[in-house]
Amino acid sequence: MFVVAHISDLHFNGTRFNRARIESALRYINARTDGLDALLVTGDVADEGSPSEYVEAYRVLDSPLPMLITAGNHDERGNFSAELVGHRATTAINSSLLIDDVLLLSVDSSIPGRNDGYLDDDTLVWMAAQIEAAPADTRVLVAFHHPPVTIGMTFMDTIRQTGEERLAELVVRYPNIVGFVCGHAHSACVTQFAGRPLCIAPGVASTLNLPFEGTEIINRGQPPGIAFHMIDGDRLITHFRAVMF
């Protein structure tokens, strides 16, 4: 069983409140690394994309697990890459990790200056190259920030990932893609995309209400959340945990 810890929507902003939530989620994960293989962080690392927020993130995001981090709509690509990657990038921030027979692809669905998402053509070409370079029996898990489908959250559905039909073509070409994981919605959610599981991590910094949960957008009474994705053969199994802080 290959197990991936997954957190999203950290929103480092210099406040004790957000930092305490992030640290509690990370402590929970780091205390259980003997049973885990990797850690995915799927965007909105920073709240406003300032350099100081990424300096804070760099200091806090420490784990013995191999880690992949991608950007979200609240992130600023240049500052993100300068502090967390080691060089200032102007193009999509994509990374991969092959562990045993599992390939993790972390791809950048952010669009600079906008809240919705899109995987550009270069990213899709890069994804295909990564998959083709791996052994044929490699199982692939794809991570990004924006869901490529609607999820019943009115506002978030207006700023989802578009151009998703191009991504769906990868599933046809590469049936060893076992699933997709993302964030953005601040709400634990499981659905399907292109015939594969799509698992959305709960928010660490906050939870967003569903339409029937009240008129407030943010539900501040919910604790930070974590997703644990288990890859068992060609199946993706996801468990969620709420963490006290």
KEKE-3310 file (N, C-alpha, C; in steps of 0.2 Angstrom, whole numbers, plus 5000, padded with zeros to 4 digits):
npx = (5004:5003:5005:5000:5001:4991:4989:4981:4978:4984:4987:4997:5000:5006:5000:4996:4986:4983:4996:4996:4986:4992:5004:4999:4992:5004:5011:5004:5005:5019:5021:5017:5025:5031:5021:5019:5022:5024:5022:5010:5007:4994:4993:4989:4998:5002:4994:4993:5003:5015:5033:5037:5027:5030:5043:5040:5033:5043:5050:5042:5036:5042:5047:5051:5047:5047:5042:5031:5026:5014:5007:4993:4979:4980:4993:5009:5018:5032:5037:5034:5041:5054:5057:5053:5056:5069:5073:5068:5053:5045:5036:5024:5025:5030:5032:5039:5039:5046:5043:5047:5035:5026:5021:5021:5014:5015:5007:5005:4991:4988:4984:4992:4987:4974:4959:4953:4957:4969:4977:4992:4997:5011:5012:5004:5011:5023:5018:5014:5027:5033:5026:5028:5041:5043:5043:5032:5022:5020:5011:5001:4998:4990:4992:4985:4979:4966:4950:4944:4931:4914:4908:4897:4897:4894:4901:4915:4914:4913:4926:4934:4945:4947:4946:4947:4945:4956:4965:4957:4960:4972:4970:4964:4975:4984:4981:4986:4985:4979:4971:4966:4971:4967:4965:4959:4944:4942:4936:4932:4930:4924:4924:4922:4933:4935:4932:4940:4945:4942:4949:4947:4956:4952:4952:4966:4968:4955:4938:4926:4909:4895:4881:4869:4873:4874:4874:4886:4902:4914:4918:4922:4922:4927:4940:4957:4961:4966:4970:4972:4979:4977:4985:4981:4985:4977:4968:4962:4961:4954:4955:4950:4955:4952:4960:4965:4969)
npy = (4994:5011:5026:5043:5058:5073:5090:5106:5123:5132:5146:5155:5169:5177:5177:5171:5163:5156:5151:5142:5133:5127:5121:5112:5103:5098:5093:5082:5074:5072:5064:5052:5047:5034:5026:5032:5038:5050:5068:5079:5096:5106:5120:5137:5142:5153:5168:5181:5181:5187:5190:5188:5179:5167:5165:5162:5151:5142:5140:5133:5122:5108:5092:5075:5067:5065:5079:5087:5103:5114:5128:5139:5150:5160:5162:5169:5168:5171:5175:5163:5153:5158:5157:5144:5135:5138:5146:5160:5158:5160:5153:5139:5130:5115:5098:5082:5066:5050:5036:5020:5011:5021:5036:5053:5067:5084:5098:5114:5123:5137:5153:5167:5182:5179:5170:5158:5142:5133:5122:5124:5121:5118:5112:5101:5093:5091:5083:5071:5068:5064:5053:5044:5042:5034:5018:5005:4999:5008:5017:5032:5047:5062:5079:5095:5112:5118:5111:5102:5101:5105:5106:5108:5120:5136:5148:5144:5135:5144:5148:5137:5125:5126:5121:5107:5096:5093:5088:5077:5069:5064:5054:5044:5041:5037:5025:5021:5031:5034:5042:5059:5073:5087:5105:5120:5121:5121:5111:5095:5083:5071:5065:5062:5062:5061:5048:5044:5044:5059:5068:5080:5090:5094:5111:5119:5131:5136:5132:5132:5136:5125:5128:5126:5128:5140:5158:5164:5164:5158:5146:5146:5138:5125:5113:5111:5101:5085:5075:5058:5048:5032:5021:5007:4994:4997:5005:5020:5025:5036:5044:5055:5067:5077:5089:5094:5110)
npz = (5000:4995:5002:5003:5011:5011:5010:5009:5004:5014:5017:5023:5032:5041:5053:5070:5071:5059:5057:5068:5065:5053:5058:5067:5058:5051:5061:5065:5053:5053:5064:5060:5050:5048:5042:5030:5013:5005:5004:4999:4994:4989:4984:4986:4996:5001:5007:5002:4993:4996:4998:5012:5017:5010:5015:5028:5026:5021:5032:5041:5034:5035:5034:5036:5025:5007:4998:4988:4981:4975:4966:4970:4967:4975:4976:4972:4958:4955:4968:4975:4969:4970:4984:4988:4979:4974:4963:4953:4945:4929:4922:4922:4937:4939:4945:4948:4956:4958:4966:4970:4962:4959:4952:4956:4951:4951:4947:4940:4941:4941:4936:4932:4941:4941:4947:4943:4936:4925:4915:4906:4889:4888:4901:4900:4890:4896:4907:4900:4895:4907:4911:4901:4902:4913:4920:4912:4920:4930:4942:4942:4950:4950:4955:4958:4960:4957:4955:4941:4938:4942:4959:4966:4974:4973:4971:4971:4960:4949:4948:4944:4937:4920:4902:4903:4895:4888:4898:4901:4890:4892:4901:4893:4885:4894:4904:4916:4925:4941:4948:4953:4963:4973:4978:4984:4986:4999:5006:5011:4998:4987:4971:4953:4939:4922:4922:4933:4951:4959:4971:4984:4995:5012:5018:5026:5032:5033:5032:5019:5018:5012:5001:5009:5022:5028:5027:5028:5020:5025:5036:5051:5062:5060:5061:5056:5041:5034:5020:5017:5005:4999:4988:4981:4972:4957:4963:4971:4987:4999:5014:5027:5039:5053:5063:5079:5086)
capx = (5000:5007:5001:5001:4998:4989:4986:4980:4975:4987:4986:5002:4998:5009:4996:4997:4980:4984:5002:4995:4983:4996:5008:4995:4992:5010:5013:5000:5008:5026:5021:5015:5028:5032:5016:5018:5027:5025:5017:5008:5004:4991:4992:4987:5003:5002:4987:4993:5009:5021:5039:5037:5023:5034:5049:5037:5031:5049:5053:5037:5035:5047:5045:5055:5044:5047:5037:5029:5022:5012:5004:4986:4977:4982:5001:5012:5023:5039:5039:5033:5047:5061:5058:5051:5060:5076:5074:5062:5050:5040:5031:5021:5029:5028:5037:5037:5043:5045:5044:5045:5031:5021:5024:5017:5015:5012:5006:5003:4985:4986:4984:4994:4982:4967:4957:4952:4963:4970:4984:4994:4999:5017:5012:5001:5016:5027:5015:5015:5034:5035:5023:5031:5048:5042:5041:5025:5018:5020:5004:5002:4994:4991:4990:4985:4976:4959:4946:4942:4924:4910:4907:4891:4899:4892:4907:4921:4912:4915:4933:4937:4950:4944:4950:4948:4944:4963:4967:4954:4963:4978:4968:4963:4981:4988:4976:4989:4983:4974:4967:4968:4969:4968:4962:4955:4937:4942:4930:4934:4925:4926:4920:4925:4934:4937:4932:4945:4943:4945:4948:4948:4958:4949:4956:4970:4967:4948:4933:4921:4902:4891:4875:4864:4876:4873:4875:4893:4906:4919:4915:4928:4922:4929:4947:4961:4960:4971:4968:4977:4977:4981:4985:4981:4984:4975:4963:4963:4957:4955:4953:4951:4956:4952:4966:4964:4975)
capy = (5000:5017:5031:5050:5063:5078:5096:5111:5130:5134:5153:5158:5176:5180:5177:5165:5158:5152:5147:5136:5128:5123:5117:5106:5098:5095:5088:5076:5070:5070:5059:5046:5046:5027:5023:5037:5038:5056:5073:5084:5102:5108:5127:5143:5141:5160:5171:5186:5180:5191:5186:5186:5173:5162:5164:5159:5144:5139:5139:5129:5116:5104:5085:5070:5064:5068:5083:5091:5109:5117:5135:5141:5156:5165:5162:5173:5163:5173:5174:5156:5149:5160:5155:5137:5131:5140:5150:5163:5156:5164:5149:5135:5127:5108:5094:5075:5061:5043:5032:5013:5011:5026:5043:5059:5073:5090:5103:5121:5126:5144:5158:5174:5188:5177:5166:5152:5138:5131:5119:5126:5116:5115:5107:5094:5090:5089:5077:5066:5065:5061:5047:5040:5041:5030:5011:5005:4997:5014:5020:5039:5051:5069:5084:5102:5116:5119:5106:5102:5099:5108:5102:5111:5126:5141:5153:5140:5133:5149:5149:5131:5123:5125:5117:5101:5091:5092:5084:5071:5065:5060:5048:5040:5039:5034:5022:5020:5037:5031:5047:5066:5076:5095:5109:5126:5122:5122:5107:5088:5081:5066:5065:5059:5066:5057:5041:5042:5047:5066:5069:5087:5090:5100:5117:5119:5138:5137:5128:5136:5133:5123:5133:5125:5128:5147:5164:5166:5160:5155:5142:5146:5133:5119:5112:5110:5095:5082:5069:5052:5044:5025:5018:4999:4992:5003:5009:5026:5025:5042:5045:5062:5068:5084:5090:5099:5114)
capz = (5000:4995:5006:5002:5015:5007:5013:5004:5006:5020:5017:5027:5032:5047:5060:5074:5070:5053:5058:5072:5061:5048:5062:5070:5053:5049:5067:5064:5048:5054:5069:5057:5044:5046:5037:5024:5008:5002:5006:4993:4996:4983:4983:4991:5002:5004:5007:4997:4988:4998:5000:5019:5018:5008:5020:5034:5024:5020:5039:5044:5030:5036:5035:5033:5019:5001:4997:4982:4982:4969:4967:4969:4964:4980:4976:4967:4955:4956:4975:4977:4966:4973:4991:4989:4973:4974:4958:4952:4939:4926:4919:4927:4942:4939:4948:4949:4960:4956:4972:4969:4956:4959:4950:4958:4946:4954:4941:4941:4937:4943:4930:4936:4941:4940:4952:4940:4934:4918:4913:4899:4884:4890:4906:4897:4886:4902:4910:4895:4895:4913:4911:4896:4904:4919:4917:4909:4925:4935:4944:4942:4954:4948:4959:4956:4964:4955:4953:4934:4938:4947:4965:4970:4978:4968:4970:4969:4953:4944:4947:4944:4931:4913:4897:4906:4890:4886:4903:4901:4885:4895:4904:4888:4883:4899:4909:4922:4929:4945:4951:4953:4970:4972:4984:4981:4988:5007:5008:5009:4993:4983:4965:4948:4933:4916:4924:4938:4957:4960:4979:4985:5002:5016:5020:5033:5035:5035:5028:5016:5018:5007:5000:5014:5028:5030:5023:5028:5016:5028:5042:5056:5068:5058:5062:5050:5038:5030:5017:5016:4999:4998:4981:4982:4965:4953:4966:4975:4993:5003:5021:5029:5046:5056:5068:5084:5086)
cpx = (5004:5003:5004:4997:4997:4986:4986:4977:4978:4986:4991:5001:5002:5006:4997:4992:4981:4990:5000:4991:4987:5001:5005:4994:4998:5013:5010:5003:5014:5026:5019:5019:5030:5027:5015:5024:5029:5020:5016:5005:5001:4989:4989:4991:5002:4995:4987:4999:5015:5027:5039:5033:5027:5040:5046:5035:5037:5051:5048:5036:5041:5045:5050:5053:5046:5041:5037:5024:5020:5008:4997:4985:4979:4990:5003:5018:5030:5041:5039:5039:5054:5062:5057:5055:5067:5078:5068:5059:5045:5035:5029:5026:5027:5034:5035:5042:5041:5047:5042:5041:5026:5025:5019:5019:5011:5012:5003:4997:4983:4987:4986:4989:4975:4965:4955:4958:4963:4977:4986:4996:5006:5017:5009:5007:5021:5025:5016:5022:5036:5032:5026:5038:5048:5041:5033:5020:5017:5013:5005:4996:4995:4988:4990:4980:4968:4956:4944:4935:4920:4909:4901:4892:4899:4898:4913:4920:4914:4922:4937:4942:4946:4949:4952:4948:4951:4966:4964:4957:4969:4976:4966:4970:4985:4983:4979:4988:4978:4969:4970:4966:4971:4965:4957:4948:4937:4937:4932:4928:4928:4921:4924:4927:4937:4937:4937:4943:4946:4944:4951:4950:4954:4954:4960:4968:4960:4944:4928:4914:4899:4885:4870:4867:4876:4875:4883:4897:4911:4916:4922:4928:4925:4937:4951:4960:4965:4968:4974:4975:4981:4980:4986:4980:4982:4969:4965:4958:4958:4952:4954:4951:4955:4957:4964:4970:4974)
cpy = (5006:5022:5038:5054:5070:5084:5101:5118:5131:5142:5156:5166:5180:5180:5171:5160:5154:5148:5141:5131:5123:5119:5111:5101:5094:5091:5082:5071:5068:5065:5052:5044:5039:5024:5027:5037:5045:5061:5078:5090:5105:5115:5131:5142:5148:5163:5177:5186:5184:5187:5184:5180:5167:5160:5160:5152:5140:5136:5133:5122:5112:5097:5080:5066:5068:5072:5087:5097:5112:5124:5135:5148:5162:5166:5166:5169:5164:5172:5167:5152:5151:5158:5147:5132:5132:5144:5154:5161:5160:5160:5144:5131:5119:5104:5087:5071:5054:5039:5025:5013:5016:5033:5048:5064:5079:5096:5109:5123:5133:5148:5165:5179:5186:5172:5159:5148:5136:5128:5120:5120:5113:5110:5101:5090:5087:5083:5071:5063:5062:5054:5042:5038:5035:5023:5010:5003:5002:5016:5028:5042:5058:5074:5091:5106:5116:5113:5107:5101:5104:5103:5105:5116:5132:5145:5149:5137:5138:5150:5142:5130:5122:5122:5110:5095:5089:5087:5077:5066:5061:5054:5042:5037:5035:5031:5020:5026:5034:5036:5054:5069:5084:5098:5114:5127:5123:5117:5100:5086:5076:5065:5061:5064:5061:5050:5039:5046:5054:5067:5076:5087:5095:5105:5116:5126:5139:5132:5133:5132:5131:5128:5132:5126:5135:5152:5166:5161:5156:5152:5142:5141:5126:5118:5111:5103:5092:5076:5064:5048:5038:5023:5010:4996:4998:5007:5015:5026:5032:5042:5052:5062:5075:5084:5095:5103:5119)
cpz = (5000:4997:5005:5007:5010:5011:5008:5007:5013:5022:5023:5026:5038:5053:5063:5073:5064:5054:5063:5069:5056:5052:5065:5064:5051:5055:5066:5059:5050:5060:5066:5051:5042:5042:5031:5019:5005:5005:5000:4996:4990:4983:4988:4997:5005:5003:5002:4992:4990:4999:5007:5020:5016:5012:5026:5032:5023:5027:5042:5040:5030:5038:5032:5027:5013:5000:4990:4983:4976:4971:4966:4967:4969:4980:4970:4964:4956:4963:4977:4975:4969:4980:4992:4984:4973:4968:4956:4945:4936:4922:4924:4931:4943:4942:4948:4954:4959:4962:4971:4962:4956:4957:4952:4954:4950:4949:4943:4937:4938:4936:4934:4935:4941:4946:4949:4938:4927:4918:4906:4895:4886:4896:4904:4894:4891:4905:4906:4895:4901:4914:4907:4898:4910:4916:4916:4915:4931:4936:4944:4946:4952:4953:4956:4961:4963:4953:4945:4933:4943:4953:4969:4975:4973:4966:4967:4962:4948:4943:4947:4938:4925:4908:4899:4901:4888:4891:4903:4895:4887:4898:4899:4885:4888:4905:4915:4927:4934:4948:4951:4960:4969:4979:4982:4985:4996:5009:5006:5004:4989:4977:4959:4942:4928:4918:4930:4945:4957:4968:4980:4993:5005:5017:5026:5036:5037:5030:5025:5016:5012:5006:5006:5021:5031:5025:5023:5024:5020:5035:5047:5061:5066:5059:5055:5048:5034:5026:5016:5010:4999:4991:4982:4975:4960:4956:4970:4981:4997:5009:5023:5037:5048:5062:5073:5084:5092)
residu = (MET:PHE:VAL:VAL:ALA:HIS:ILE:SER:ASP:LEU:HIS:PHE:ASN:GLY:THR:ARG:PHE:ASN:ARG:ALA:ARG:ILE:GLU:SER:ALA:LEU:ARG:TYR:ILE:ASN:ALA:ARG:THR:ASP:GLY:LEU:ASP:ALA:LEU:LEU:VAL:THR:GLY:ASP:VAL:ALA:ASP:GLU:GLY:SER:PRO:SER:GLU:TYR:VAL:GLU:ALA:TYR:ARG:VAL:LEU:ASP:SER:PRO:LEU:PRO:MET:LEU:ILE:THR:ALA:GLY:ASN:HIS:ASP:GLU:ARG:GLY:ASN:PHE:SER:ALA:GLU:LEU:VAL:GLY:HIS:ARG:ALA:THR:THR:ALA:ILE:ASN:SER:SER:LEU:LEU:ILE:ASP:ASP:VAL:LEU:LEU:LEU:SER:VAL:ASP:SER:SER:ILE:PRO:GLY:ARG:ASN:ASP:GLY:TYR:LEU:ASP:ASP:ASP:THR:LEU:VAL:TRP:MET:ALA:ALA:GLN:ILE:GLU:ALA:ALA:PRO:ALA:ASP:THR:ARG:VAL:LEU:VAL:ALA:PHE:HIS:HIS:PRO:PRO:VAL:THR:ILE:GLY:MET:THR:PHE:MET:ASP:THR:ILE:ARG:GLN:THR:GLY:GLU:GLU:ARG:LEU:ALA:GLU:LEU:VAL:VAL:ARG:TYR:PRO:ASN:ILE:VAL:GLY:PHE:VAL:CYS:GLY:HIS:ALA:HIS:SER:ALA:CYS:VAL:THR:GLN:PHE:ALA:GLY:ARG:PRO:LEU:CYS:ILE:ALA:PRO:GLY:VAL:ALA:SER:THR:LEU:ASN:LEU:PRO:PHE:GLU:GLY:THR:GLU:ILE:ILE:ASN:ARG:GLY:GLN:PRO:PRO:GLY:ILE:ALA:PHE:HIS:MET:ILE:ASP:GLY:ASP:ARG:LEU:ILE:THR:HIS:PHE:ARG:ALA:VAL:MET:PHE)
# end
